[in-house]
Amino acid sequence: MSSRAVHPRLDRATAADALARAFGALTAAQRERLQVHARLCETQAGDVILAEGARADALYVVVRGVAVATKDSFGVAISVDELRPGALFGEVAFVGGSVADVSVIAREPLELLVIEHFDAALRSDPALAAGFYRSLAAVLADRLRLALDDRANLGGLWG
C-alpha cells in the first residue's frame, strides 16, 4: 500500500468509532483490545491499498473517504463494490489465509484503520475471537446477499 502519512498514535475516538462500525459483535472492551493493533493511514486518490493476487497481511476499515474494489476480467478492472466509512476489507484473504481476490483503490483521499499482528490476541482470548469472527461472518453474509441479489437481477434481464 502506498500511503502518504501513517499516524502510529491513533485518536481513540476515531478508532473506537471505526471499530464499532466494522466489528458490531465485539464489546467496547474487546474493540479496545483490537485497537492496540491498529494504526491510521492516509492515502491519496488513485493509491492501490490492496492489489488483487497479493498477500493481505492486515485488515482495513475505511474511516473517511471512498474506495472501490475491482476484479480483473481479461485485463479489464471491473468495479465490484464501493467502500465507504465503516467498510471492512481484506477479511477474505485473512480468513482464507490466501491472496486478495480484488484490488482496492482509493477513489478519493482516504483515512484507513489498518489492523495488523493481532493473531496472538485472538488465540489468547476466545470471547474476542468469537466476536471477531461473528463480525466477519456478518460482513461476508451481507456481501453474499448482495451478490445473490445482483445475480437474480441479471437473470431477470437475460433469462
C-alpha positions in Angstrom: 0.0 0.0 0.0 1.4 3.4 -0.9 0.5 5.7 2.0 1.4 9.3 2.4 1.3 9.5 6.2 1.0 7.0 8.9 -0.1 8.0 12.4 1.2 5.5 14.9 -0.8 7.2 17.7 -4.4 6.9 16.7 -7.1 9.1 18.1 -9.0 6.8 20.4 -12.4 8.2 19.5 -11.8 7.8 15.7 -10.6 4.3 16.2 -13.4 3.3 18.5 -16.0 4.6 16.1 -14.4 2.8 13.1 -14.1 -0.5 15.0 -17.7 -0.2 16.3 -18.9 0.1 12.7 -16.8 -2.8 11.4 -17.0 -5.2 14.4 -20.5 -4.9 15.8 -20.3 -8.2 17.6 -17.5 -7.0 19.8 -17.9 -5.4 23.2 -16.3 -2.0 23.8 -13.6 -3.7 25.9 -12.9 -6.2 23.1 -12.7 -3.4 20.5 -10.1 -1.6 22.7 -8.1 -4.8 22.8 -8.2 -4.9 19.0 -7.4 -1.2 18.8 -3.9 -1.8 20.2 -3.1 -3.5 16.9 -4.4 -0.6 14.7 -2.9 2.4 13.1 -4.3 5.2 11.0 -3.1 5.5 7.4 -3.9 8.3 4.9 -3.8 7.6 1.1 -4.4 9.8 -2.0 -6.9 9.2 -4.8 -5.6 6.5 -7.1 -3.5 4.8 -4.5 -3.7 1.0 -4.6 -4.4 -0.1 -1.0 -4.7 -3.9 -1.7 -3.7 -5.5 -5.0 -5.6 -8.5 -6.4 -3.3 -11.5 -6.1 -1.2 -10.0 -3.3 -0.8 -11.4 0.2 -3.0 -9.5 2.6 -1.3 -9.2 6.0 -3.8 -6.8 7.5 -7.5 -5.9 7.8 -8.6 -2.5 6.7 -11.5 -0.3 7.9 -12.5 2.9 5.9 -12.6 5.8 8.3 -13.1 8.7 5.9 -13.4 8.7 2.1 -14.4 6.2 -0.6 -12.5 3.4 -2.2 -13.5 1.0 -5.0 -13.0 -2.8 -5.1 -12.2 -4.1 -8.6 -11.8 -7.5 -10.1 -9.7 -8.2 -13.1 -11.6 -9.8 -16.0 -9.4 -10.4 -19.0 -7.3 -7.4 -18.3 -10.2 -5.1 -17.5 -10.8 -3.8 -14.0 -14.5 -4.4 -13.2 -15.9 -2.4 -10.2 -17.5 -4.9 -7.8 -18.0 -2.7 -4.7 -17.8 0.8 -3.3 -16.3 1.0 0.2 -17.5 3.9 2.4 -16.7 4.8 6.0 -17.2 1.7 8.2 -16.5 -0.8 5.4 -14.1 -3.6 6.2 -11.9 -5.2 3.6 -9.0 -7.7 3.5 -11.1 -10.2 5.5 -11.5 -12.8 2.8 -7.7 -13.2 2.4 -7.3 -13.1 6.2 -9.8 -15.8 6.9 -8.7 -18.0 4.0 -5.0 -17.4 4.5 -4.8 -16.6 0.8 -4.2 -13.8 -1.5 -6.6 -10.9 -2.2 -9.4 -11.6 -4.6 -9.9 -8.0 -5.5 -7.9 -4.8 -5.7 -8.9 -1.9 -3.6 -8.1 1.6 -4.9 -8.7 5.0 -3.2 -11.3 6.9 -5.2 -10.5 10.0 -3.2 -8.2 10.7 -0.3 -8.8 8.1 2.4 -8.2 7.6 6.1 -7.9 3.9 6.9 -7.6 2.0 10.1 -5.1 -0.8 9.4 -5.2 -3.7 11.9 -2.2 -5.9 12.0 -0.4 -8.5 14.1 -3.4 -9.5 16.2 -3.4 -13.3 15.8 -2.0 -13.8 19.3 -4.8 -11.7 20.8 -7.4 -13.8 19.1 -5.7 -17.0 20.2 -5.4 -15.9 23.8 -9.0 -14.6 24.1 -11.8 -17.0 23.0 -14.5 -14.4 23.6 -12.6 -11.8 21.4 -12.1 -14.4 18.7 -15.8 -15.4 18.7 -17.0 -11.8 18.4 -14.3 -11.0 15.8 -15.3 -14.0 13.6 -19.0 -13.3 14.2 -18.5 -9.8 12.9 -16.6 -11.1 9.8 -19.4 -13.6 9.2 -21.9 -10.8 9.2 -19.9 -8.8 6.7 -19.5 -11.8 4.4 -23.2 -12.8 4.7 -24.1 -9.2 3.7 -21.8 -9.4 0.7 -23.2 -12.8 -0.3 -26.8 -11.5 -0.1 -25.9 -8.5 -2.3 -24.1 -10.8 -4.8 -27.2 -13.1 -5.0 -29.5 -10.1 -5.5 -27.3 -8.9 -8.3 -27.2 -12.3 -9.9 -31.0 -12.6 -9.6 -31.4 -9.2 -11.2 -29.1 -10.1 -14.1 -31.1 -13.4 -14.5 -34.3 -11.4 -14.9 -32.6 -9.3 -17.6 -31.0 -12.2 -19.5 -33.1 -15.2 -18.6 
